[in-house]
Amino acid sequence: MIYYSCLKCSSNVRILKRYLSTVMDDVLFEIKNDVGIITLNRPKALNSLNISMVKKINPKLKEYESKVRMVIVQGAGGKAFCAGGDVKSITENGVCAKSIEMGTEFFNHEYSMNSAIGKYKIPYVSLIDGIVMGGGVGISAHGKYRVATEKTLFAMPETAIGLFCDVGGSYILSRMDRNLGVLLGLTGLRLKGSDVAKAGIATHYINSSKIESLKTKLIEDIRDPEIVLRENTDSLDDVKFTMEPLMNKINSIFSHERVEAIVDALNEDNSDWARGILKTLKEVSPTGLKITRKEILKGKNLSLDECLKMEYCLAYRSIEAKYSSDFFEGVRALLIDKDKNPKWSPSSLEDVKDEIIDQYFEPLPNGKQLQFI
């Protein structure tokens, strides 16, 4: 009965077949020489994760954990490892029960996947060649090994779409050196190439022209991947972290617990760099900024699973849009209509009251909390 009307039209049949083929092939799995290889296969969408993909990856990770000696994760197409999660599908119906249902299903599967990676018992190697943002961070950064290249572009830009840094972002960013994680989380600032390794996001670095050779060696060489990676990646001992001249300033300014105090410190600094950061902070969601600052503060004293449970609560509140619909407005402005002119509500930091932010962090009712799958 399903799709019966479509079958009356040969063009619709072709569309349906193409859709089903795309869904079937959005993530690829294979085993070579006792190594499980996961390929994110949506290059036209920069390998962004959707519900179909995360539903497939999590059970496959569990299967591989007791079946192979190592897992390698990569992105198809040569441009992106994974540029994030497919949030457009969550918001396209507007603020309604269906959005909550779709959003919680997606985040439940995605955060379960993040948790499984963080506890993985066998070596997990992410080849983060190209763009790695949002959900792409979650599927890589919790694993033991992350190999960056000169093409790697890292960012957590969630505040620009009215959200907060999720997929374990509160765990990752809170543990970065000298409050760099606070800067990255609030602004969505991008790190490139060797800086991704210097900041501790990647564990190894190699030129992108050698990434396929490295993958082949990891598959064929049965020694500990720690040895294989050390022997076949580049030393960065003589490479400078381009942000190092700013790190003491970053550490001081972004140590403040209140976003308003960070803004005041940037205004007082008044350097070209500080003015650029202030411009960014004025463009993103004030609610997203305050949620992100608080989650990073709390995340420093939480385990990864505890961070994911906290973030799931925040995600639920954001989709529920009881206190602010910034998530829906941010996705509309940046990803759907692309007018890049979001109307945040509340529109200023001063109007985002502490008691409202506190309510985002209140535990969800029984039966609605994150249950790891």
Salt bridges, closest charged atoms under 4 A:
ASP26 OD1 - LYS56 NZ 2.77
GLU63 OE1 - LYS60 NZ 3.32
GLU63 OE2 - LYS67 NZ 3.08
GLU105 OE2 - LYS55 NZ 2.68
ASP129 OD2 - LYS151 NZ 3.78
ASP177 OD2 - ARG178 NE 2.87
GLU212 OE1 - LYS215 NZ 3.34
ASP221 OD2 - ARG223 NH2 2.89
GLU231 OE1 - ARG223 NH2 2.68
GLU244 OE1 - ARG178 NH2 3.05
GLU260 OE2 - ARG258 NH2 3.35
GLU260 OE2 - LYS290 NZ 2.57
ASP269 OD2 - LYS249 NZ 3.25
ASP272 OD1 - ARG275 NH2 2.15
GLU283 OE2 - LYS279 NZ 2.65
ASP305 OD2 - LYS119 NZ 2.86
GLU320 OE1 - ARG317 NH1 3.84
GLU329 OE2 - ARG332 NH2 2.90
ASP337 OD2 - ARG332 NH1 2.94
ASP339 OD2 - ARG332 NH1 2.49
ASP354 OD2 - ARG258 NH1 2.95
ASP358 OD1 - LYS294 NZ 2.49
